[in-house]
Amino acid sequence: MRLDTGGILRLSIPCRSNGKGGCLSLWNKIEMRIRKDHVWRFLALMGASVPALRSDAADASNYLVFSRGPFLMRPRVALAESYNDNLFSQPDGTGDLITSVSPGLNLQLGRQSGNHISLDYGFSEHFYLDRSDLNSGEHRFGLQTRLQGKRLILTGSDSLQFLSSPIGLVSFVSATPPPVDPGQGTGGGGGGSGGGDPITVDPGAVQGGEVITSIGDRNVDRTTFSDNYNLGYGISEKTGVYLQGSHSATDFENGVVLYDLTTVRATGGFGYRAFPKVSLFGELFYRDTSTTPNFPGPENPDLSAIGGFLGARGNFTPKLSGTVRVGYEQREASNGADVPSAPVADLSLSHRFSDKTSMSLNFSRINDVSVQFASQVFTANTAGLQLSQALGSSGKWRSNVGVGYSMFKYETLGVADANTDFDQFSANFGLAYQIQMWLSASLGYSFIGIRSDSAGIPEYDVNQIGLSLSLGY
């Protein structure tokens, strides 16, 4: 679970241990690793820039927004400085100071509130103070679409990302090993595994909903794809039906001991506005997940699921709004292995106490396939609470604080009582100042802690603090 270093923060998440030791206290490393002159240099740059930018506020739109008819072009750039005391989410973690420069460009045709298509591109260059071998550039493309007629509405989003960053300690196969006997597990140049056990590497960062593991402290190159479309049809003022389709994929570099993951999902649903501001809905869905190894190792079976949800969405009270849905899914493995069916749930609620204060509560229960362990599935129960507060009367200052808790459970297909469990605790704090409509500064802190009673799972913490300056609408 990481916030992009191109923004304010980036978080790391656990990985499985290689059994080399327990958790160490990491706070004492921060004082030794941070170079104070870099921090003061960054603060001085911000302080010197703000007055000059303020004086040119009236002319900012000439450079930051270009419009001609329904066409908009908006460039942007962000500068961020962050310190992470445990880059690879390990008991004896390595920390570093990271400078990120992130320019971007957004092109939009049409009004945001009406029919439009929007193309966005962002680039982030990351510079590490001590670990210069981790310096990297990352590219992100995004496409947003909205087309609406009298009864039909089509909305869609697509993303393509070329990423290169630490995602935990990951094992790499540096040379082609001998052919693998399926009964003996896999082998590799960075630390292997044996028998029917998961690939033995160490719990690390999160990829999607899962914790990533390994033993090679370098960047992992990967490409991610995501496509989500919704087609709705209004039968009447109160009743509508919709179809949803989604596709997501993560393609890791060859030689890394991780599985590429592809998920396709199709959903059909209906909605009925039972109350003036609340709609009830029901859904049926089908999901298929497949994996492909990037190393000489066992093939995973495809995992399919069919299920349904019932729920409600809208403004439940004048101050409480959101979505609540619960359901159940039946799962099946392509090799015939026994896969337990399970309930699924999703909750997202927001309560506005006043014009300045709001609180949000989120909970989800998901079931998916592991990209790091052969023939394993996992269940993640994740809950989070976030409080947002506007400060002062100008409306330019805003703070937020949040806490989170997650339970992860891994199961080996066809093997009874082969489970691994751990808990993840998280906390975050942020303070943002809107200097101008086109200029903002942010300070943030985040914490991740791992606790487990399962053998081989170390307990350790990850702390990160960051400061950023963003220019653009």
N, C-alpha and C positions, 0 to 999 in steps of 0.2 A: 504494500500500500504506500505509494510514493506521490508526494506533490512534486511537480516538475521543478527542477532547479532553474529552468527558464523563467519560472514565476517567483513565488515567495519562498517555498520550502520544498524539500523532497524527503519523504520518509522511507525507511527501510523496514522489512518485515522478516520474521524468523526463517531459519532453515534447520534441517536435521543435523544433529551432531555427528562428528566422526569419532567421538569418544575420547577426545584428547584433553578434556578438562572441563571445569565448571566455569561459571560466570565470574568475571572480574568487575570491580567497580571501575566505571569509565570516566566519571567526572574529573578525576585527577589528571586525565590526559588533556583536557581542554586547555588548561593554563599553559601546558608545555607546548602544545601544537599551534595555537593561534599566534600569528605574527601581528603584534599590535600596530605596527606601522602600516600594514595593508588596510586594517580596519579604519584607522584615522584618515588615511588617504581617501578611502571611499566616502567617509562622512564629510570630508572637506570638499570633495567633488560635488556632493549633493548640496551642501550649504552654499557653495559658490554659484551653482547653476540656478537655484530657485529664484533669487531676485531677478536675474537677467530674464528668465523665462516669464516671470510675472509681468515684467515691463512690456513684453511683446504679446501679452494675452490677446489683445484685440486683433492681432494679425495671425494668430495661430491657425485659424481655420483656412487661411490661404495656403498653408503648407501641409496640414494634417487631414483635410477633407477636400476632395475634388469631386464636383457634381456637374452633370450635364443631363438635364431631363431626368429620367428614372434611373440613371446610372450613378453609382457612388464608388469612389476609390478612397480607402483610408489606410495610410501607412502607420506603423507604430514601431516602437523600440523599447526594450526594457533592459535594465542593468541590475543584476542581483549579486549579492555577496552572502555566502552561507557557510556555516561550519557544521560538519557531520562528524560525530565522535566515533562512529562505527560503520564505515562505508560498506562492509560486507556482512554485517549483522552476525557477528561472531562473539564468543565469550571473551576473546582477547582482541577486540576490534581495533582497527586502524582508523584514525581520524585525519581530516584534512580540511583546509579552507578552499572553497570553490568560488570562482568568479564566472558568472554566466552573462553573455550578451545575446539578446534575443530580438532581432528585427522581425517584422512581419508585414503582411499586406492583405487587406480585405477588399474584394470586389463584389458589388451587389447591383443587381438589376431588378428594379421594382421596389415597392414599399415593404418595410419589415412587417407591418400589420396586415398586408394584403398578399397578392400573388408576387412571389419573388424567387430568385435564385441567387445564392451567395457562395462565392469561392474564397477560401482563406488559405494563406500559406504562412508558415512560421518556421524560422530557423533559429536554433540555439547552439552557441559555441561555448563549451565548458572548459575552464582552465583550472587545474589543480595546482596548489602551491608546492606541495612536496611530491605528489604522485603524478608527475607530468606525463607518465605513460598512460594515464587515464583520460588525458585531454581528448575531446571528441566534438564532432558536430552532428546535430540531429535535425531531420527535416520532418515537417508535419503538414499534410494537406487535408482540407476539410471542405465538404460541399453540403449546403443546406438548400432544400427545395420546398416550396409551398405553392400549390395550385388549387384554387377553390372555385367551384361553380355554384349553381343554385342548390343542388343537393349533394353533389360529390365533393370530396376534399382529399387531396393527396399531399402528404407530408413525407419528407425523406431526409436522411442524413448519411453521409459517407465520409470515411476517414482513411487515410493512408499515412503510415508513419515509418520512417527509417531511423531506428534508434541504436545507440551504442553507449552503454553505461553499465555500471555495476548493478547486478540484480541478486547479490548474495555470492557466496563462494561456489562456483560452478565447476564441475569436473570436465576436463577436455581429453579427447582421445587424440594423442599426438602422432600415433602410427597405427596402421591397421593390424589388430591383434589376430591370432589364429581364429578359425571358425568356432562359433559358440555352440556348445552342446546345450539345447534348451533345458536339460535337467540340471545344468551347472550354473546357470545365471550368466551374467555378463562380466567382461573384464575390460580394463582400460588403462591408459597411461597415467591417469591422475588419481586413481583410487577406485577400486572396482566394487563389486558386490558379489554375493554368492547365493546359490540355491534359488529358491523362489522368493527370497526377500526383496524389498525395494532396492533400487540402486543406492548403495550406501554412500551418501554424501551428507553435508551439514545443512540444517535449516537456514534459509536466507531471506531474500527479498520476495515481495509478492508480485506475481504475474497474473493479472486478472483477479480471480478470487483465491488464488493458491499461493502457498509459501514455497519459494524456490530454494534449492540447496546446492552445495558443492565444495571443491577444494582448490580452485584456481582463482587467485585474486586479480582479475583483470576484467575489462569490459566484455560484454556479450553483445554481439551484433544481432539484430533481429528486425523483422519487418512485420507490422501488424496491419490488418485490414478490418474494416467494420462497415456494414451496410444495414440500415434500418429503414423500412418503409411502411406506411400506414395508409390504407385506402378506406375512407368512411363514406357511408351513404345514409342520408337522413330520410327515413320513411315518413316521419311526421315531426311535429314540433317536439314531441316527447320521446320518440323512439328512433333508434338508428342501429345499423349493423356495420361491422368493420372487418377487414382482413389485414393482418400484419405479417411481414416477412423480414427475417434478419439473417445475416451471415457474418461470422467473425472468424478470423484466423490469425495465428501467430506462427511465424516461420523463423526459427532460430538458425544461426550459422551452422554449417556442417562441422562435425567433430565435437560439438558440445553434447554432453550427456543429458540431453533434454529431448522431449518429444514435441514435434510440431503439432499444433492443435487446430482443428477446424470444426466449427459448430454451425449448423443450419437449423433454423426454427421457423415454423409456420403456425399462425394463430388465427382463429376465427372467433368473433365475439359479437355480443349485442349489448345495447345500453338502453335503459329506460329511466327517464327523469321522473322519479317518484315524488320528489318535492321540488319546490321552486329552484333551489340551488344545489340539490343533491341527486345524483344519478346512481342507479344500481346497475351492475353489469355482470355478465357471465362469459367465460372463455373456455375454449377447447384448444389444446396445442399439441404439436408433435415436434420433437427435438432429436437430432442425430449428431453425435460427437465422434470424430475419428482422430486418430493420432498416427504420426509417422516418425520413427526414430531418426536422429541425426548421427547415429553411431552404430557399429555392429552389435546389435542386441535384439531382444525378443520383440515381436510385434504385439501391440495391444489390440484386443478386440474392440470393434465399434460398440458404442453404447447408445441405445435409442430409448426414448421416453415418450409416453403419451399421457396426458392428464388434463386437468381443468381447474379453473378458479371461479370463485364467486366473490364479489366485492362491492364497494361503494366509493364514490369520489365526489368532491365538491366542497362547498362551504357548509359544514355541519352546524356551526353557530356563527354569529357575526364575527367572532375572533378565531375560530378553529376551522382549519381547512386541510385538505390532503386526500390521500388514497389509502384504503385498507382492502387487502384481498388475501384469501386463504384458499388452499387447494390441495390436491393430491396427485402424485404421478406414479405410473407403473413403468418400471425400467426393465430393459432386456439387453443382454450382451450377445454379440454376434457369434460367439463360440459356445453359447449355451450355458455359460457359467451362471450360478445363482446370484442374482442381484436384488437386494431388498428394495421394495417399493417404499415410498416415504412421503410425508406431508411437506408442502412448500408454502411459504408465506412471504408477504411483502407489505410493509407498513411505512408510510411517510406522512407525518402530521406536522403542521405548523400552527403555533398559537401566538397571536399578536396581543401582548399585554397593553401596549400603548403605541403611539406613533414612533417612539424611539426604541422600544424593547420588544423582542420577539424570541421565541424558542422553538426549535424543531426537534422531533424525535423520529428516528429511523430504525427499522428492524427488517432483516431479511434472513430467510433460510433457503440455501441453495444446495443442490447436489450436482457434482460434476466429475470429470475424469482428470486424473493427475497427469501433468506433463513431465513429471520428473521420476515417477516410480512405476515400474512395470506392473500392469494389471491391477492398478489401484484406483479406487474412487474415493472421493471425500465429501463430507457434509460440513458446511460452515454456517453457524448461527452468529449473526453480527448485529449488534445494537449500538446506537450512537445518540448522544444528546448534545445539542449545540445551542448556545445562548448568544444573541447579538444585541448590542447596545450602542445607540448613537450618543455621542458625548457633546455637551455644549449646545448652544442655540444656533450656531452657524450651519450645522448639518454636514460639516466637513470631516469631523472625526468620527470613527466607528471602531468599536472593539468587538471581539468575539472570543469565546472560550468554549471548549468542548471536551467531552470524555467519550471513550468507546470501550466496548468489551466484545470479544469474539471467542467462540469455541470451535476448534477444528478437530475433526475425527476422520482418520484414514482407515479404509478397509481393503483387504486384498480379495479380489474376485475368486470365489470358489474355495476360500480358506476361512474356516470358522475361527473366531477369537484371535485373529491376526490384526489387532487394532492399535493405532497410535493416537494419543490425544494430547492436546496442549491448549492453553489459554493465552490470549493476547490482550493486553491492556494498553490503551492509548490515551493521550491527552494533547491538547493544542491550545495555543493562545495567539491572537493576532491583533494588531493595532494598525489602522489605516488612516491616512490623512489625504483628503482630496484637495490638493493645492489649487488646481484649476479643473475645469471640466475635462481637460485633456492631459492633466498631469497629476500623478498620485504617488505617494510613498507608503511603504508598508514595512512593518516589523513583525516577525513571527517566530514562534517556538513550537516544537513538537517532541513528543516522547512516545516510544514504543517499549513495552516490557513483555517478556515471554516467561510463563510459568507452566511447569508440567510435572506430573508424577510418573510419566512414562519413562522407562529406561532409555537412555541414549538421547534424551532431549535436554539440552543445557538451558539454564536460566540466565538471561542477559538483557541489557537495555540498549536502546539507541536514542540519542538526543541530537536534535538539530535546531540551530537558530539561524535566522536569515533576515536580510535587509534588502529591499528592492526599490527601484525608482522606475516608473512606467510613464512613457510619453506616447500619447495617441488616444483617439476616441474609441 
